[in-house]
Amino acid sequence: HLAARAHLLKDGASDPENEYRITNVLGTERLARRAAASGVRRLVYLSSIGVHGRHSGAGVFIERDPPAPYDAYTLSKWEAEKALHAVSAESGLEVVILRPPLVYGPGNPGNFLRLLELVSSGWPLPLRDFNNRRSLLFVDNLVDAIIRCASHPGAAGQTYLVRDGDDISTSELVRRLAELMGRPARLFAFPPALLRGMAMMIGKSADIDRLANSLVVDDSKIRATLGWRPPFSLTDGLRETVSWFVAGRSAP
């Protein structure tokens, strides 16, 4: 189950928090109850790494970490997880939860597309000193993990974190994307703390947080218990994504 009310740049709802709850919590619970009543044996639910928090600091997220949702969206995903466990206890429906980090790939909208556009523009970017670490997930690796969670007997009732396997800093990500586009990475040094302050003044602090902070996940549980390995490397995923992006820009 992937359908959800996601982050909206301009949310016109009078009560956005309630809208998230209606779609992401109540909608998911109703789907699960209907699935159980129809004889469905297992439901794989795509939650969010945001259930653990906005960033992992100097450590890494693991499945046992206490939840720390930080906005209406991530809170709704956590509440949906709890609702699914309640339905499972009542009906016997097997539930598997995946909490992916940022998912990227061909056709991807949102923040990753904006980063591709920035790199492609050739504008100098003040990101040279952003030496954080980020876990990413190529969409084809996510699909493979979903299939494993749907089919492996040991996955029932479990929660898993998943990633490509290679974590990367924001500055190195920009360099890799530029290289795949066949252009130089135009990065210059700018104090991250000062950049955060400037971003806060114009209401863009969340964007800088995503670029500057670390978010690293430990996927050893799904590897050890389900024998899962990502079929595509980070380099494979970035190459496929850049190829899609470049082809789209050159299309008539």
C-alpha positions in Angstrom: 0.0 0.0 0.0 1.7 3.2 -1.3 -1.2 5.6 -1.7 -1.0 8.5 0.7 -1.5 12.2 1.2 2.1 13.4 0.9 3.8 16.8 1.5 2.2 19.6 -0.4 4.1 22.8 -1.1 1.0 24.9 -1.0 -1.6 23.1 1.1 -4.9 24.9 0.8 -6.8 22.6 3.3 -8.3 24.4 6.2 -7.1 21.6 8.6 -4.1 19.9 6.9 -3.4 17.7 9.9 -6.9 16.2 9.8 -6.7 15.7 6.1 -3.5 13.7 6.6 -5.2 11.6 9.2 -8.3 11.0 7.1 -6.3 9.7 4.1 -3.2 8.2 5.7 -4.6 6.7 8.9 -8.3 6.1 8.4 -7.9 5.3 4.7 -5.2 2.8 5.4 -7.1 1.2 8.3 -10.2 0.8 6.1 -8.1 -0.7 3.3 -6.6 -3.2 5.7 -10.0 -4.3 7.1 -11.4 -4.7 3.6 -8.4 -6.7 2.6 -8.7 -9.0 5.6 -12.4 -9.5 4.9 -11.6 -10.4 1.3 -9.2 -13.1 2.3 -5.9 -11.2 1.6 -3.1 -12.9 3.6 -0.5 -10.1 3.8 -0.3 -6.4 3.4 3.0 -4.6 2.8 2.8 -1.0 3.9 5.1 1.8 2.8 5.6 4.1 5.7 8.4 6.7 6.0 11.8 7.0 7.5 10.4 10.3 8.9 8.7 8.2 11.6 12.2 8.1 13.2 12.8 11.8 13.0 14.0 14.5 10.7 17.7 13.4 10.7 19.9 10.8 12.4 22.7 13.1 13.7 26.0 11.4 14.1 24.3 7.9 14.5 22.1 5.7 12.4 18.4 4.8 12.5 17.5 1.3 13.4 14.0 -0.3 13.6 14.0 -0.4 17.4 14.5 3.4 17.7 11.6 5.2 19.5 9.4 7.0 17.0 9.9 10.7 16.6 7.6 12.0 13.9 8.1 15.7 13.3 5.2 16.9 11.2 1.6 16.0 10.3 2.7 13.7 7.5 5.2 11.6 9.5 2.8 11.5 12.4 0.1 10.2 10.2 2.4 7.4 8.9 3.3 6.4 12.4 -0.4 6.3 13.4 -1.2 4.3 10.3 1.4 1.7 11.4 -0.2 1.4 14.8 -3.7 1.1 13.2 -2.4 -1.7 10.9 -1.0 -3.7 13.9 -4.4 -3.4 15.6 -6.2 -4.7 12.5 -3.6 -7.5 12.3 -4.2 -8.5 15.9 -8.0 -8.6 15.3 -8.1 -10.3 11.9 -4.9 -12.3 11.5 -3.9 -10.2 8.4 -0.1 -10.3 8.1 1.4 -6.8 8.1 4.9 -5.9 6.9 6.1 -2.3 7.2 8.9 -0.7 5.2 10.3 2.7 6.2 12.3 3.9 3.2 14.5 7.0 3.1 14.4 9.3 0.0 13.3 7.3 -3.0 14.6 8.4 -6.4 14.5 7.2 -9.9 13.1 8.0 -13.4 9.9 9.9 -13.1 10.6 11.1 -9.6 9.1 14.5 -8.8 9.9 16.6 -5.7 13.2 17.4 -4.1 15.4 15.1 -6.1 14.1 16.5 -9.4 14.8 20.0 -8.1 18.4 19.0 -7.3 18.8 17.5 -10.8 17.6 20.8 -12.2 20.0 22.8 -10.1 23.0 20.7 -11.1 21.9 20.8 -14.8 21.6 24.6 -14.7 25.3 25.1 -14.1 24.7 27.6 -11.3 27.4 27.6 -8.6 26.1 25.9 -5.5 27.3 26.7 -1.9 27.5 23.0 -1.0 31.1 22.2 -1.0 31.4 21.9 2.8 28.2 19.8 3.2 30.0 16.6 4.3 26.9 14.9 5.8 25.8 11.4 5.0 22.5 10.4 3.4 20.9 7.0 2.8 19.0 6.9 -0.5 16.9 4.2 -2.2 16.6 3.6 -5.9 13.0 2.9 -6.9 13.9 -0.5 -8.5 15.6 -1.5 -5.3 12.4 -0.5 -3.4 10.3 -2.7 -5.7 12.6 -5.6 -5.1 12.4 -5.1 -1.4 8.6 -5.0 -1.5 8.5 -8.3 -3.4 10.7 -9.9 -0.8 8.5 -8.6 2.0 5.4 -9.8 0.3 6.7 -13.3 -0.3 9.2 -14.3 2.5 7.6 -16.3 5.3 9.7 -14.6 7.9 8.6 -11.1 7.0 5.1 -11.3 8.6 4.7 -8.8 11.5 8.0 -7.1 10.9 9.3 -3.6 10.2 12.3 -3.0 8.0 14.5 -0.1 7.1 16.0 -0.3 3.6 18.5 1.6 1.5 20.8 1.3 -1.6 23.8 0.3 0.6 26.1 3.2 -0.1 25.5 6.4 1.8 26.6 9.7 0.3 27.2 13.3 1.2 25.3 16.1 -0.4 28.5 17.5 -2.0 29.5 14.1 -3.4 25.9 13.5 -4.7 26.1 16.8 -6.7 29.5 15.8 -8.0 28.2 12.4 -9.1 25.2 13.8 -10.8 27.2 16.5 -12.6 29.7 13.8 -13.8 26.8 11.7 -15.2 25.5 14.7 -17.0 28.9 15.4 -18.5 29.4 18.8 -16.9 31.6 20.1 -14.1 30.2 20.3 -10.6 30.3 24.0 -9.7 30.6 23.9 -5.9 32.0 26.6 -3.6 32.5 26.8 0.1 30.0 28.7 2.3 29.6 28.2 6.0 26.6 25.8 6.5 25.6 27.6 9.7 25.3 30.9 7.9 23.4 29.3 5.0 21.0 27.9 7.5 20.4 31.3 9.0 19.8 32.9 5.6 17.4 30.1 4.7 15.5 30.5 7.9 15.0 34.2 7.1 13.3 33.3 3.8 11.3 30.3 5.1 13.5 27.7 3.5 15.1 26.1 6.6 13.6 22.7 5.9 15.2 22.6 2.5 18.6 23.4 3.9 18.1 20.8 6.7 17.6 18.1 4.1 20.8 19.2 2.3 23.0 19.7 5.4 21.9 17.1 7.9 22.7 13.4 8.0 20.0 10.7 7.6 21.5 7.3 7.7 19.7 4.0 8.1 20.9 0.6 9.2 19.4 -2.1 6.9 21.1 -5.0 8.4 17.8 -6.5 9.7 16.3 -7.0 6.2 19.6 -8.3 4.9 20.1 -10.8 7.8 16.5 -12.1 8.2 15.2 -12.0 4.6 18.5 -12.4 2.7 17.7 -9.2 0.8 20.4 -7.4 -1.2 19.7 -4.4 -3.4 20.0 -5.6 -7.0 21.2 -2.1 -8.1 24.0 0.0 -6.7 23.8 3.7 -5.9 25.8 4.4 -9.1 23.3 2.3 -11.1 20.4 4.2 -9.8 21.9 7.6 -10.3 22.9 6.7 -13.8 19.3 5.5 -14.7 17.8 8.6 -13.1 20.2 11.1 -14.9 19.6 9.3 -18.2 15.8 9.8 -17.8 16.3 13.4 -16.8 18.6 14.2 -19.7 16.3 12.5 -22.2 13.3 14.4 -21.0 15.1 17.8 -21.4 16.3 16.9 -24.9 12.9 15.7 -26.1 11.1 18.0 -28.6 
